[in-house]
Amino acid sequence: MSSEDAAGGADPGEARGDDGDSTVWDVVVVGAGPAGASAAYAAAVAGRRVLLLEKAELPRYKTCGGGIIGPSRDSLPPGFDLPLRDRVHAVTFSLNGRMTRTRRSRQMLFGLVNRSELDESLVEHAVKAGAEVRTGVTVSRVEQHGPAVPDRRTVAVVLAGGEQPVLARAVVGADGSASRIGAHVGVKMDQVDLGLEAEIPVPSSVAEDWAGRVLIDWGPLPGSYGWVFPKGDTLTVGVISARGEGAATKRYLEDFVGRLGLAGFEPSISTGHLTRCRAGDSPLSRGRVLVCGDAAGLLEPWTREGISFALRSGRLAGEWAVRVAESHDAVDARRQALNYAFAIKAGLGVEMGVGRRMLNVFSRRPGLLHAALTGFRPAWNVFARFTRGATSIAEVVRTHPVARRALDTLDRPQAG
């Protein structure tokens, strides 16, 4: 509760404009993916008036492997029922189609979902918590100064098509890797990758062979890899590599699908997308505007896993947006925004730092990583504990001297 509430003044969630019907929301969230839905839920649970804006109609397809690892499960709202399409107990590793080996676990390693179903369920939980959702709304920009902004405590969310701007005490940008809110904040990216993915319907005989098992193939391009994620009668097959290698990445996907014996099946969807990792010094806020998830460039640099980063950063953004909304001046709003940035950097930022180092090692020596995971049980155990959420790569490096020394040795700059 703000001091103005305590003093019996006007509710900061509502204000009247000259026309008598302008509403100022406490928190407006732009983008209804995992990050945005999590932010809207967190702010709504805190009792604030929350509006979630999404340009598409829900449900909608999103290019995404759909792997739900432990940190993702731990970040879901209480009572959330994951719409799992499969539960993974085995991983087959290959090195560009060679040296194939399968590792198995008695415990579930991670789950697989369709993003359309996950996102819709997360939005439903935000609505149950009290958030309002508007779909089919495109945000063109946000303004913190100018004629659309009635006072210094308000942000104007400007909509395409000449609609009346939406006013808020705080805004959370969760509008994806090509984020307009991220551009307003000044987010800078230092790693951009191209992912290509196909959703391939397969006969039940083929689906049964893949049930409960995923494939991870360390690819032919530096830092590249491919995957097969089974989801009932459909296999999600994809590859990812650094941007700028578009033709080679497409060739990798074609070769990958052919090796798997899946070339004869017609994909129901074939898509491509860019993933973007933030630079370490990139801002996470500007004034009363925060960014999270892909809009902030928050994802794991090595695996490019983004769902857990979206859920965790979205929750934090929603919680801190409430505090920003309650701030009565720019100094306090800035303090709360900096606290949000500190929370992100202390957790996800540390994980990203180790992930960058892992990507460096993997890009140079994929065979070494493959040999460790397939032939060295402690490495497989770390992988299994990581996917289940029992640890993180950063935690392993921090607490295990042998792991730290190995990473230090392998990540040394190469001479010449």
Buried (B, 14 or more C-beta within 10 A) or exposed (E): EBEEEEEEEEEBBEBEEEEEEBBBBBBBBBBBBBBBBBBBBBBBBBEBBBBBBBBBEBBBBBBBBBBBBBBBBEBBBEEBEBBBBBBBBBBBBBBBBEBEBEBEBEEBBBBBBBBBBBBBBBBBBBBEBBBBBEBEBBBEBBBBEEEBBBEEBBBBBBBEEEEEBBBBBBBBBBBBBEBBBBBBBEBBBBBBBBBBBBBBBBEEEBBEEBBBBBBBBBBBBBBBBBBBBBBBEBBBBBBBBBBEBEEBBBBBBEBBBEBBEBEEBEBEEBBBBBBBBBEEEBBBBBBBBBBBBBBBBBBBBBBBBBBBBBBBBBBBBBBBBBBBBBBEEEEEBBEBBEBBBEBBBEBBBBBBBBBBBBBBBBBEEBEEBBBBBBEEEEBBBBBBBBBBBEBBBBBBBEEBEEBBEBBEEBBEEEEE
